[in-house]
């Protein structure tokens, strides 16, 4: 799946995403921060949204843009 970072400066095809506190990171040539949120709960909501996009679409042809707070 393709993801665009929250600050719009990175566009990357990723294969692994993980959440630490309120930060969502992607593994892509090292670890890259995709988005930062005030709470773990908000970060988990965004991760759930990414999962829904993967399940409902062909992830190879889609770009998910990380939302602001």
N, CA, C and O atoms as a Tripos MOL2 file, in Angstrom:
@<TRIPOS>MOLECULE
protein
  276   275    69     0     0
PROTEIN
NO_CHARGES

@<TRIPOS>ATOM
      1 N           0.8480   -1.1730    0.0000 N.3       1 UNK1
      2 CA          0.0000    0.0000    0.0000 C.3       1 UNK1
      3 C           0.8900    1.2310    0.0000 C.2       1 UNK1
      4 O           1.9630    1.2360    0.6040 O.2       1 UNK1
      5 N           0.4450    2.2500   -0.6680 N.am      2 UNK2
      6 CA          1.1430    3.5260   -0.6830 C.3       2 UNK2
      7 C           0.5620    4.4240    0.4040 C.2       2 UNK2
      8 O          -0.6570    4.5050    0.5600 O.2       2 UNK2
      9 N           1.4330    5.0990    1.1550 N.am      3 UNK3
     10 CA          1.0230    6.0510    2.1820 C.3       3 UNK3
     11 C           1.7690    7.3580    1.9770 C.2       3 UNK3
     12 O           2.9550    7.3710    1.6480 O.2       3 UNK3
     13 N           1.0570    8.4490    2.1770 N.am      4 UNK4
     14 CA          1.6920    9.7620    2.1670 C.3       4 UNK4
     15 C           1.7440   10.2480    3.6070 C.2       4 UNK4
     16 O           0.7530   10.1680    4.3320 O.2       4 UNK4
     17 N           2.8890   10.7460    4.0130 N.am      5 UNK5
     18 CA          3.0760   11.1570    5.4040 C.3       5 UNK5
     19 C           2.1840   12.3390    5.7550 C.2       5 UNK5
     20 O           1.6750   13.0400    4.8810 O.2       5 UNK5
     21 N           2.0110   12.5380    7.0420 N.am      6 UNK6
     22 CA          1.1510   13.5910    7.5470 C.3       6 UNK6
     23 C           1.6470   14.9680    7.1060 C.2       6 UNK6
     24 O           0.8400   15.8610    6.8470 O.2       6 UNK6
     25 N           2.9600   15.1460    7.0180 N.am      7 UNK7
     26 CA          3.5010   16.4400    6.5940 C.3       7 UNK7
     27 C           3.6000   16.5550    5.0660 C.2       7 UNK7
     28 O           4.0830   17.5600    4.5450 O.2       7 UNK7
     29 N           3.1410   15.5220    4.3570 N.am      8 UNK8
     30 CA          3.0730   15.4660    2.8850 C.3       8 UNK8
     31 C           4.4430   15.4010    2.2080 C.2       8 UNK8
     32 O           4.5150   15.5200    0.9850 O.2       8 UNK8
     33 N           5.5240   15.2180    2.9560 N.am      9 UNK9
     34 CA          6.8630   15.2270    2.3800 C.3       9 UNK9
     35 C           7.3520   13.8530    1.9520 C.2       9 UNK9
     36 O           8.3660   13.7510    1.2630 O.2       9 UNK9
     37 N           6.6480   12.7910    2.3480 N.am     10 UNK10
     38 CA          7.0570   11.4370    1.9770 C.3      10 UNK10
     39 C           5.8830   10.6940    1.3490 C.2      10 UNK10
     40 O           4.7520   10.7720    1.8280 O.2      10 UNK10
     41 N           6.1690    9.9850    0.2880 N.am     11 UNK11
     42 CA          5.2170    9.0690   -0.3290 C.3      11 UNK11
     43 C           5.9640    7.7560   -0.4610 C.2      11 UNK11
     44 O           6.9910    7.6850   -1.1350 O.2      11 UNK11
     45 N           5.4500    6.7140    0.1820 N.am     12 UNK12
     46 CA          6.1930    5.4660    0.2080 C.3      12 UNK12
     47 C           5.2690    4.2700    0.1140 C.2      12 UNK12
     48 O           4.1330    4.2960    0.5870 O.2      12 UNK12
     49 N           5.7780    3.2290   -0.5030 N.am     13 UNK13
     50 CA          5.0640    1.9660   -0.5150 C.3      13 UNK13
     51 C           5.5440    1.1980    0.7020 C.2      13 UNK13
     52 O           6.7360    0.9230    0.8400 O.2      13 UNK13
     53 N           4.6290    0.8580    1.5720 N.am     14 UNK14
     54 CA          5.0070    0.2480    2.8390 C.3      14 UNK14
     55 C           4.4220   -1.1480    2.9520 C.2      14 UNK14
     56 O           3.4670   -1.5090    2.2640 O.2      14 UNK14
     57 N           5.0250   -1.9180    3.8410 N.am     15 UNK15
     58 CA          4.5580   -3.2790    4.0780 C.3      15 UNK15
     59 C           4.2950   -3.5290    5.5540 C.2      15 UNK15
     60 O           3.7540   -4.5700    5.9250 O.2      15 UNK15
     61 N           4.6780   -2.5680    6.4020 N.am     16 UNK16
     62 CA          4.4890   -2.7340    7.8430 C.3      16 UNK16
     63 C           4.2680   -1.3740    8.4860 C.2      16 UNK16
     64 O           5.0080   -0.4260    8.2230 O.2      16 UNK16
     65 N           3.2470   -1.2830    9.3280 N.am     17 UNK17
     66 CA          2.9400   -0.0600   10.0700 C.3      17 UNK17
     67 C           2.7630   -0.4440   11.5280 C.2      17 UNK17
     68 O           2.1520   -1.4680   11.8340 O.2      17 UNK17
     69 N           3.2990    0.3810   12.4380 N.am     18 UNK18
     70 CA          3.0720    0.1050   13.8560 C.3      18 UNK18
     71 C           2.8700    1.4060   14.6140 C.2      18 UNK18
     72 O           3.2920    2.4760   14.1750 O.2      18 UNK18
     73 N           2.2100    1.2890   15.7710 N.am     19 UNK19
     74 CA          1.8680    2.4350   16.6060 C.3      19 UNK19
     75 C           2.6440    2.3430   17.9150 C.2      19 UNK19
     76 O           2.6970    1.2910   18.5520 O.2      19 UNK19
     77 N           3.2410    3.4620   18.3010 N.am     20 UNK20
     78 CA          3.8940    3.5950   19.6010 C.3      20 UNK20
     79 C           3.3690    4.8820   20.2140 C.2      20 UNK20
     80 O           3.5660    5.9570   19.6480 O.2      20 UNK20
     81 N           2.7130    4.7940   21.3470 N.am     21 UNK21
     82 CA          2.0470    5.9490   21.9650 C.3      21 UNK21
     83 C           1.1100    6.5520   20.9260 C.2      21 UNK21
     84 O           0.2310    5.8500   20.4270 O.2      21 UNK21
     85 N           1.2660    7.8240   20.5850 N.am     22 UNK22
     86 CA          0.3990    8.4550   19.5920 C.3      22 UNK22
     87 C           1.0830    8.6310   18.2500 C.2      22 UNK22
     88 O           0.6730    9.4770   17.4550 O.2      22 UNK22
     89 N           2.1250    7.8400   17.9820 N.am     23 UNK23
     90 CA          2.8950    7.9760   16.7490 C.3      23 UNK23
     91 C           2.6840    6.7460   15.8780 C.2      23 UNK23
     92 O           2.7520    5.6150   16.3580 O.2      23 UNK23
     93 N           2.4260    6.9800   14.5860 N.am     24 UNK24
     94 CA          2.3200    5.8900   13.6230 C.3      24 UNK24
     95 C           3.5910    5.8990   12.7860 C.2      24 UNK24
     96 O           3.9460    6.9100   12.1810 O.2      24 UNK24
     97 N           4.2700    4.7560   12.7610 N.am     25 UNK25
     98 CA          5.5120    4.6050   12.0160 C.3      25 UNK25
     99 C           5.3540    3.5520   10.9370 C.2      25 UNK25
    100 O           4.5760    2.6100   11.0870 O.2      25 UNK25
    101 N           6.0990    3.7130    9.8420 N.am     26 UNK26
    102 CA          6.1450    2.7170    8.7780 C.3      26 UNK26
    103 C           7.5680    2.2170    8.6540 C.2      26 UNK26
    104 O           8.5240    2.9700    8.8370 O.2      26 UNK26
    105 N           7.6980    0.9380    8.3410 N.am     27 UNK27
    106 CA          9.0120    0.3860    8.0800 C.3      27 UNK27
    107 C           9.2440    0.4660    6.5800 C.2      27 UNK27
    108 O           8.5670   -0.2010    5.7970 O.2      27 UNK27
    109 N          10.2070    1.2900    6.1900 N.am     28 UNK28
    110 CA         10.5430    1.5180    4.7920 C.3      28 UNK28
    111 C          11.9540    2.0910    4.7800 C.2      28 UNK28
    112 O          12.1530    3.2770    5.0420 O.2      28 UNK28
    113 N          12.9270    1.2450    4.4750 N.am     29 UNK29
    114 CA         14.3370    1.6740    4.5350 C.3      29 UNK29
    115 C          14.6200    2.3210    5.8900 C.2      29 UNK29
    116 O          15.1160    3.4450    5.9570 O.2      29 UNK29
    117 N          14.3100    1.6240    6.9360 N.am     30 UNK30
    118 CA         14.3900    2.1620    8.2850 C.3      30 UNK30
    119 C          12.9850    2.4920    8.7470 C.2      30 UNK30
    120 O          12.0070    2.1090    8.1050 O.2      30 UNK30
    121 N          12.8850    3.1930    9.8470 N.am     31 UNK31
    122 CA         11.5680    3.5570   10.3790 C.3      31 UNK31
    123 C          11.3090    5.0180   10.0700 C.2      31 UNK31
    124 O          12.1390    5.8800   10.3590 O.2      31 UNK31
    125 N          10.1530    5.2960    9.4810 N.am     32 UNK32
    126 CA          9.7570    6.6470    9.1140 C.3      32 UNK32
    127 C           8.4660    7.0140    9.8130 C.2      32 UNK32
    128 O           7.5070    6.2420    9.8020 O.2      32 UNK32
    129 N           8.4360    8.1810   10.4150 N.am     33 UNK33
    130 CA          7.2280    8.6500   11.0960 C.3      33 UNK33
    131 C           6.2330    9.1220   10.0420 C.2      33 UNK33
    132 O           6.5390    9.9790    9.2130 O.2      33 UNK33
    133 N           5.0420    8.5480   10.0920 N.am     34 UNK34
    134 CA          3.9810    8.9270    9.1580 C.3      34 UNK34
    135 C           3.0670    9.9820    9.7390 C.2      34 UNK34
    136 O           2.6190   10.8750    9.0190 O.2      34 UNK34
    137 N           2.7800    9.8980   11.0230 N.am     35 UNK35
    138 CA          1.8730   10.8470   11.6480 C.3      35 UNK35
    139 C           2.0050   10.8110   13.1580 C.2      35 UNK35
    140 O           2.3560    9.7860   13.7410 O.2      35 UNK35
    141 N           1.7200   11.9380   13.7800 N.am     36 UNK36
    142 CA          1.7650   12.0550   15.2350 C.3      36 UNK36
    143 C           0.4180   12.5800   15.7170 C.2      36 UNK36
    144 O          -0.1090   13.5540   15.1800 O.2      36 UNK36
    145 N          -0.1290   11.9270   16.7280 N.am     37 UNK37
    146 CA         -1.4420   12.2750   17.2550 C.3      37 UNK37
    147 C          -1.3480   12.4450   18.7630 C.2      37 UNK37
    148 O          -0.4420   11.9040   19.3960 O.2      37 UNK37
    149 N          -2.2770   13.1930   19.3400 N.am     38 UNK38
    150 CA         -2.2290   13.5180   20.7650 C.3      38 UNK38
    151 C          -2.3880   12.2910   21.6500 C.2      38 UNK38
    152 O          -1.8250   12.2380   22.7430 O.2      38 UNK38
    153 N          -3.1500   11.3070   21.1880 N.am     39 UNK39
    154 CA         -3.4150   10.1350   22.0280 C.3      39 UNK39
    155 C          -3.2040    8.8470   21.2490 C.2      39 UNK39
    156 O          -3.2550    8.8210   20.0190 O.2      39 UNK39
    157 N          -2.9670    7.7930   21.9940 N.am     40 UNK40
    158 CA         -2.8770    6.4630   21.4030 C.3      40 UNK40
    159 C          -4.2010    6.0920   20.7500 C.2      40 UNK40
    160 O          -4.2160    5.4560   19.6960 O.2      40 UNK40
    161 N          -5.3050    6.4810   21.3620 N.am     41 UNK41
    162 CA         -6.6220    6.1490   20.8230 C.3      41 UNK41
    163 C          -6.8160    6.7590   19.4320 C.2      41 UNK41
    164 O          -7.3490    6.0960   18.5420 O.2      41 UNK41
    165 N          -6.3940    8.0110   19.2330 N.am     42 UNK42
    166 CA         -6.5250    8.6420   17.9130 C.3      42 UNK42
    167 C          -5.6280    7.9460   16.8920 C.2      42 UNK42
    168 O          -6.0380    7.7250   15.7530 O.2      42 UNK42
    169 N          -4.4110    7.6020   17.2960 N.am     43 UNK43
    170 CA         -3.5110    6.8850   16.3990 C.3      43 UNK43
    171 C          -4.1140    5.5410   16.0020 C.2      43 UNK43
    172 O          -3.9890    5.1200   14.8520 O.2      43 UNK43
    173 N          -4.7610    4.8720   16.9400 N.am     44 UNK44
    174 CA         -5.3930    3.5870   16.6400 C.3      44 UNK44
    175 C          -6.5710    3.7600   15.6870 C.2      44 UNK44
    176 O          -6.8020    2.8980   14.8380 O.2      44 UNK44
    177 N          -7.3230    4.8610   15.8100 N.am     45 UNK45
    178 CA         -8.4100    5.1390   14.8670 C.3      45 UNK45
    179 C          -7.8690    5.2760   13.4440 C.2      45 UNK45
    180 O          -8.4550    4.7540   12.4960 O.2      45 UNK45
    181 N          -6.7530    5.9780   13.3060 N.am     46 UNK46
    182 CA         -6.1420    6.1510   11.9850 C.3      46 UNK46
    183 C          -5.6530    4.8070   11.4590 C.2      46 UNK46
    184 O          -5.8450    4.5000   10.2820 O.2      46 UNK46
    185 N          -5.0260    4.0010   12.3110 N.am     47 UNK47
    186 CA         -4.5700    2.6820   11.9050 C.3      47 UNK47
    187 C          -5.7480    1.8080   11.4810 C.2      47 UNK47
    188 O          -5.6450    1.0630   10.5070 O.2      47 UNK47
    189 N          -6.8660    1.8910   12.2030 N.am     48 UNK48
    190 CA         -8.0810    1.1600   11.8090 C.3      48 UNK48
    191 C          -8.5690    1.6100   10.4400 C.2      48 UNK48
    192 O          -9.0280    0.7900    9.6450 O.2      48 UNK48
    193 N          -8.4750    2.9080   10.1570 N.am     49 UNK49
    194 CA         -8.8830    3.4370    8.8560 C.3      49 UNK49
    195 C          -7.9790    2.8980    7.7470 C.2      49 UNK49
    196 O          -8.4580    2.5510    6.6670 O.2      49 UNK49
    197 N          -6.6790    2.8290    8.0100 N.am     50 UNK50
    198 CA         -5.7530    2.2570    7.0320 C.3      50 UNK50
    199 C          -6.1160    0.7940    6.7600 C.2      50 UNK50
    200 O          -6.1250    0.3530    5.6110 O.2      50 UNK50
    201 N          -6.4140    0.0510    7.8240 N.am     51 UNK51
    202 CA         -6.8010   -1.3430    7.6690 C.3      51 UNK51
    203 C          -8.0550   -1.4660    6.8200 C.2      51 UNK51
    204 O          -8.1290   -2.3440    5.9610 O.2      51 UNK51
    205 N          -9.0380   -0.6070    7.0390 N.am     52 UNK52
    206 CA        -10.2690   -0.6370    6.2430 C.3      52 UNK52
    207 C          -9.9790   -0.3820    4.7700 C.2      52 UNK52
    208 O         -10.5530   -1.0330    3.8960 O.2      52 UNK52
    209 N          -9.0820    0.5700    4.4950 N.am     53 UNK53
    210 CA         -8.7100    0.8560    3.1080 C.3      53 UNK53
    211 C          -8.0800   -0.3630    2.4560 C.2      53 UNK53
    212 O          -8.3690   -0.6720    1.3010 O.2      53 UNK53
    213 N          -7.2210   -1.0530    3.1910 N.am     54 UNK54
    214 CA         -6.5780   -2.2570    2.6530 C.3      54 UNK54
    215 C          -7.6130   -3.3290    2.3750 C.2      54 UNK54
    216 O          -7.5630   -3.9850    1.3340 O.2      54 UNK54
    217 N          -8.5460   -3.5150    3.2900 N.am     55 UNK55
    218 CA         -9.5400   -4.5770    3.1470 C.3      55 UNK55
    219 C         -10.5580   -4.2830    2.0520 C.2      55 UNK55
    220 O         -11.0840   -5.2160    1.4430 O.2      55 UNK55
    221 N         -10.8510   -3.0080    1.7860 N.am     56 UNK56
    222 CA        -11.9050   -2.6440    0.8430 C.3      56 UNK56
    223 C         -11.4140   -2.3200   -0.5570 C.2      56 UNK56
    224 O         -12.2270   -2.1640   -1.4670 O.2      56 UNK56
    225 N         -10.1240   -2.2170   -0.7510 N.am     57 UNK57
    226 CA         -9.5910   -1.7910   -2.0400 C.3      57 UNK57
    227 C          -8.3980   -2.6480   -2.4270 C.2      57 UNK57
    228 O          -7.8890   -3.4470   -1.6410 O.2      57 UNK57
    229 N          -7.9730   -2.4510   -3.6610 N.am     58 UNK58
    230 CA         -6.7160   -3.0330   -4.0890 C.3      58 UNK58
    231 C          -5.6160   -2.1000   -3.6160 C.2      58 UNK58
    232 O          -5.4220   -1.0460   -4.2210 O.2      58 UNK58
    233 N          -4.8870   -2.4410   -2.5570 N.am     59 UNK59
    234 CA         -3.9400   -1.5100   -1.9590 C.3      59 UNK59
    235 C          -2.7810   -1.1150   -2.8710 C.2      59 UNK59
    236 O          -2.1200   -0.1080   -2.6200 O.2      59 UNK59
    237 N          -2.5270   -1.8780   -3.9070 N.am     60 UNK60
    238 CA         -1.4140   -1.5540   -4.8010 C.3      60 UNK60
    239 C          -1.6910   -0.2730   -5.5740 C.2      60 UNK60
    240 O          -0.7560    0.4440   -5.9320 O.2      60 UNK60
    241 N          -2.9570    0.0270   -5.8360 N.am     61 UNK61
    242 CA         -3.3110    1.1660   -6.6700 C.3      61 UNK61
    243 C          -3.8430    2.3570   -5.8900 C.2      61 UNK61
    244 O          -4.3670    3.2930   -6.4940 O.2      61 UNK61
    245 N          -3.7260    2.3510   -4.5820 N.am     62 UNK62
    246 CA         -4.2750    3.4180   -3.7710 C.3      62 UNK62
    247 C          -3.2020    4.1160   -2.9510 C.2      62 UNK62
    248 O          -2.1950    3.5170   -2.5760 O.2      62 UNK62
    249 N          -3.4380    5.3880   -2.6830 N.am     63 UNK63
    250 CA         -2.5760    6.1550   -1.7940 C.3      63 UNK63
    251 C          -3.4280    6.6140   -0.6300 C.2      63 UNK63
    252 O          -4.4540    7.2620   -0.8390 O.2      63 UNK63
    253 N          -3.0310    6.2930    0.5950 N.am     64 UNK64
    254 CA         -3.7190    6.7360    1.7960 C.3      64 UNK64
    255 C          -2.9570    7.9410    2.3320 C.2      64 UNK64
    256 O          -1.7570    7.8450    2.5890 O.2      64 UNK64
    257 N          -3.6240    9.0590    2.5030 N.am     65 UNK65
    258 CA         -2.9970   10.2730    3.0140 C.3      65 UNK65
    259 C          -3.2710   10.3580    4.5080 C.2      65 UNK65
    260 O          -4.4250   10.3640    4.9370 O.2      65 UNK65
    261 N          -2.2020   10.4250    5.2960 N.am     66 UNK66
    262 CA         -2.3360   10.4850    6.7420 C.3      66 UNK66
    263 C          -3.0760   11.7540    7.1350 C.2      66 UNK66
    264 O          -2.6940   12.8460    6.7140 O.2      66 UNK66
    265 N          -4.1360   11.6280    7.9400 N.am     67 UNK67
    266 CA         -4.9180   12.8020    8.3440 C.3      67 UNK67
    267 C          -4.1900   13.6530    9.3720 C.2      67 UNK67
    268 O          -3.3270   13.1730   10.1070 O.2      67 UNK67
    269 N          -4.5570   14.9140    9.4050 N.am     68 UNK68
    270 CA         -4.0910   15.7940   10.4810 C.3      68 UNK68
    271 C          -4.7080   15.3170   11.7770 C.2      68 UNK68
    272 O          -5.5200   14.3920   11.7750 O.2      68 UNK68
    273 N          -4.3380   15.9310   12.8720 N.am     69 UNK69
    274 CA         -4.8700   15.5810   14.1890 C.3      69 UNK69
    275 C          -6.3600   15.4660   14.1000 C.2      69 UNK69
    276 O          -7.0180   15.1770   15.0990 O.2      69 UNK69
@<TRIPOS>BOND
     1     1     2 1
     2     2     3 1
     3     3     4 2
     4     3     5 am
     5     5     6 1
     6     6     7 1
     7     7     8 2
     8     7     9 am
     9     9    10 1
    10    10    11 1
    11    11    12 2
    12    11    13 am
    13    13    14 1
    14    14    15 1
    15    15    16 2
    16    15    17 am
    17    17    18 1
    18    18    19 1
    19    19    20 2
    20    19    21 am
    21    21    22 1
    22    22    23 1
    23    23    24 2
    24    23    25 am
    25    25    26 1
    26    26    27 1
    27    27    28 2
    28    27    29 am
    29    29    30 1
    30    30    31 1
    31    31    32 2
    32    31    33 am
    33    33    34 1
    34    34    35 1
    35    35    36 2
    36    35    37 am
    37    37    38 1
    38    38    39 1
    39    39    40 2
    40    39    41 am
    41    41    42 1
    42    42    43 1
    43    43    44 2
    44    43    45 am
    45    45    46 1
    46    46    47 1
    47    47    48 2
    48    47    49 am
    49    49    50 1
    50    50    51 1
    51    51    52 2
    52    51    53 am
    53    53    54 1
    54    54    55 1
    55    55    56 2
    56    55    57 am
    57    57    58 1
    58    58    59 1
    59    59    60 2
    60    59    61 am
    61    61    62 1
    62    62    63 1
    63    63    64 2
    64    63    65 am
    65    65    66 1
    66    66    67 1
    67    67    68 2
    68    67    69 am
    69    69    70 1
    70    70    71 1
    71    71    72 2
    72    71    73 am
    73    73    74 1
    74    74    75 1
    75    75    76 2
    76    75    77 am
    77    77    78 1
    78    78    79 1
    79    79    80 2
    80    79    81 am
    81    81    82 1
    82    82    83 1
    83    83    84 2
    84    83    85 am
    85    85    86 1
    86    86    87 1
    87    87    88 2
    88    87    89 am
    89    89    90 1
    90    90    91 1
    91    91    92 2
    92    91    93 am
    93    93    94 1
    94    94    95 1
    95    95    96 2
    96    95    97 am
    97    97    98 1
    98    98    99 1
    99    99   100 2
   100    99   101 am
   101   101   102 1
   102   102   103 1
   103   103   104 2
   104   103   105 am
   105   105   106 1
   106   106   107 1
   107   107   108 2
   108   107   109 am
   109   109   110 1
   110   110   111 1
   111   111   112 2
   112   111   113 am
   113   113   114 1
   114   114   115 1
   115   115   116 2
   116   115   117 am
   117   117   118 1
   118   118   119 1
   119   119   120 2
   120   119   121 am
   121   121   122 1
   122   122   123 1
   123   123   124 2
   124   123   125 am
   125   125   126 1
   126   126   127 1
   127   127   128 2
   128   127   129 am
   129   129   130 1
   130   130   131 1
   131   131   132 2
   132   131   133 am
   133   133   134 1
   134   134   135 1
   135   135   136 2
   136   135   137 am
   137   137   138 1
   138   138   139 1
   139   139   140 2
   140   139   141 am
   141   141   142 1
   142   142   143 1
   143   143   144 2
   144   143   145 am
   145   145   146 1
   146   146   147 1
   147   147   148 2
   148   147   149 am
   149   149   150 1
   150   150   151 1
   151   151   152 2
   152   151   153 am
   153   153   154 1
   154   154   155 1
   155   155   156 2
   156   155   157 am
   157   157   158 1
   158   158   159 1
   159   159   160 2
   160   159   161 am
   161   161   162 1
   162   162   163 1
   163   163   164 2
   164   163   165 am
   165   165   166 1
   166   166   167 1
   167   167   168 2
   168   167   169 am
   169   169   170 1
   170   170   171 1
   171   171   172 2
   172   171   173 am
   173   173   174 1
   174   174   175 1
   175   175   176 2
   176   175   177 am
   177   177   178 1
   178   178   179 1
   179   179   180 2
   180   179   181 am
   181   181   182 1
   182   182   183 1
   183   183   184 2
   184   183   185 am
   185   185   186 1
   186   186   187 1
   187   187   188 2
   188   187   189 am
   189   189   190 1
   190   190   191 1
   191   191   192 2
   192   191   193 am
   193   193   194 1
   194   194   195 1
   195   195   196 2
   196   195   197 am
   197   197   198 1
   198   198   199 1
   199   199   200 2
   200   199   201 am
   201   201   202 1
   202   202   203 1
   203   203   204 2
   204   203   205 am
   205   205   206 1
   206   206   207 1
   207   207   208 2
   208   207   209 am
   209   209   210 1
   210   210   211 1
   211   211   212 2
   212   211   213 am
   213   213   214 1
   214   214   215 1
   215   215   216 2
   216   215   217 am
   217   217   218 1
   218   218   219 1
   219   219   220 2
   220   219   221 am
   221   221   222 1
   222   222   223 1
   223   223   224 2
   224   223   225 am
   225   225   226 1
   226   226   227 1
   227   227   228 2
   228   227   229 am
   229   229   230 1
   230   230   231 1
   231   231   232 2
   232   231   233 am
   233   233   234 1
   234   234   235 1
   235   235   236 2
   236   235   237 am
   237   237   238 1
   238   238   239 1
   239   239   240 2
   240   239   241 am
   241   241   242 1
   242   242   243 1
   243   243   244 2
   244   243   245 am
   245   245   246 1
   246   246   247 1
   247   247   248 2
   248   247   249 am
   249   249   250 1
   250   250   251 1
   251   251   252 2
   252   251   253 am
   253   253   254 1
   254   254   255 1
   255   255   256 2
   256   255   257 am
   257   257   258 1
   258   258   259 1
   259   259   260 2
   260   259   261 am
   261   261   262 1
   262   262   263 1
   263   263   264 2
   264   263   265 am
   265   265   266 1
   266   266   267 1
   267   267   268 2
   268   267   269 am
   269   269   270 1
   270   270   271 1
   271   271   272 2
   272   271   273 am
   273   273   274 1
   274   274   275 1
   275   275   276 2
@<TRIPOS>SUBSTRUCTURE
     1 UNK1         2 RESIDUE 1 A UNK
     2 UNK2         6 RESIDUE 1 A UNK
     3 UNK3        10 RESIDUE 1 A UNK
     4 UNK4        14 RESIDUE 1 A UNK
     5 UNK5        18 RESIDUE 1 A UNK
     6 UNK6        22 RESIDUE 1 A UNK
     7 UNK7        26 RESIDUE 1 A UNK
     8 UNK8        30 RESIDUE 1 A UNK
     9 UNK9        34 RESIDUE 1 A UNK
    10 UNK10       38 RESIDUE 1 A UNK
    11 UNK11       42 RESIDUE 1 A UNK
    12 UNK12       46 RESIDUE 1 A UNK
    13 UNK13       50 RESIDUE 1 A UNK
    14 UNK14       54 RESIDUE 1 A UNK
    15 UNK15       58 RESIDUE 1 A UNK
    16 UNK16       62 RESIDUE 1 A UNK
    17 UNK17       66 RESIDUE 1 A UNK
    18 UNK18       70 RESIDUE 1 A UNK
    19 UNK19       74 RESIDUE 1 A UNK
    20 UNK20       78 RESIDUE 1 A UNK
    21 UNK21       82 RESIDUE 1 A UNK
    22 UNK22       86 RESIDUE 1 A UNK
    23 UNK23       90 RESIDUE 1 A UNK
    24 UNK24       94 RESIDUE 1 A UNK
    25 UNK25       98 RESIDUE 1 A UNK
    26 UNK26      102 RESIDUE 1 A UNK
    27 UNK27      106 RESIDUE 1 A UNK
    28 UNK28      110 RESIDUE 1 A UNK
    29 UNK29      114 RESIDUE 1 A UNK
    30 UNK30      118 RESIDUE 1 A UNK
    31 UNK31      122 RESIDUE 1 A UNK
    32 UNK32      126 RESIDUE 1 A UNK
    33 UNK33      130 RESIDUE 1 A UNK
    34 UNK34      134 RESIDUE 1 A UNK
    35 UNK35      138 RESIDUE 1 A UNK
    36 UNK36      142 RESIDUE 1 A UNK
    37 UNK37      146 RESIDUE 1 A UNK
    38 UNK38      150 RESIDUE 1 A UNK
    39 UNK39      154 RESIDUE 1 A UNK
    40 UNK40      158 RESIDUE 1 A UNK
    41 UNK41      162 RESIDUE 1 A UNK
    42 UNK42      166 RESIDUE 1 A UNK
    43 UNK43      170 RESIDUE 1 A UNK
    44 UNK44      174 RESIDUE 1 A UNK
    45 UNK45      178 RESIDUE 1 A UNK
    46 UNK46      182 RESIDUE 1 A UNK
    47 UNK47      186 RESIDUE 1 A UNK
    48 UNK48      190 RESIDUE 1 A UNK
    49 UNK49      194 RESIDUE 1 A UNK
    50 UNK50      198 RESIDUE 1 A UNK
    51 UNK51      202 RESIDUE 1 A UNK
    52 UNK52      206 RESIDUE 1 A UNK
    53 UNK53      210 RESIDUE 1 A UNK
    54 UNK54      214 RESIDUE 1 A UNK
    55 UNK55      218 RESIDUE 1 A UNK
    56 UNK56      222 RESIDUE 1 A UNK
    57 UNK57      226 RESIDUE 1 A UNK
    58 UNK58      230 RESIDUE 1 A UNK
    59 UNK59      234 RESIDUE 1 A UNK
    60 UNK60      238 RESIDUE 1 A UNK
    61 UNK61      242 RESIDUE 1 A UNK
    62 UNK62      246 RESIDUE 1 A UNK
    63 UNK63      250 RESIDUE 1 A UNK
    64 UNK64      254 RESIDUE 1 A UNK
    65 UNK65      258 RESIDUE 1 A UNK
    66 UNK66      262 RESIDUE 1 A UNK
    67 UNK67      266 RESIDUE 1 A UNK
    68 UNK68      270 RESIDUE 1 A UNK
    69 UNK69      274 RESIDUE 1 A UNK
